[in-house]
Amino acid sequence: MAIRNIREIGDPVLYKTCKTVKEMTDRTRELIDDMFDTMYDAGGVGLAASQVGILKRIIVIDVTGEDPVMLINPVILETSGEQSGNEACLSVPGKTGMVTRPNYVKIKAYDMDLKPFEMEGTELLARAICHELEHLEGHLYVEKVEGELMNVSDLEEEE
């Protein structure tokens, strides 16, 4: 297990569409372990494989610090509701912006054995799933920011 370099805004790999995972290999298992280590080390709640330079449809999420989720080839089946809040991204360090997302999401994905499963999420988990799935399509949250992109440090000073 290793900490990988997180690609930052402007890196061409972040704007490419990730490819479907068709088989589980030792290298893919290692990538998933490294993604969790990298996400936790950076203090994030989600990470897509493209953020560490690998164009595979894999994301890891842990919004509670106690319930890690790994999704291979995730697809949104259903969304409902709406939530707006400040969002940030490990690939856009030091910045945040207001983004509106669904408050509920239902997805289909595959586990480590490439067995399909469905999962539902609300609130922060729904936000994280939608955010990370956009990475798989080559998009960053900054494309959806309502108003100005702000410096996180400016917000901390206001509190």
Beta strands, then each sheet from edge to edge (+ up, - down):
strand 1: 46-48
strand 2: 58-61
strand 3: 69-80
strand 4: 83-87
strand 5: 95-101
strand 6: 104-110
strand 7: 116-122
strand 8: 146-151
sheet 1: 1+ 2- 3+ 6- 7+
sheet 2: 4+ 5- 8+
end
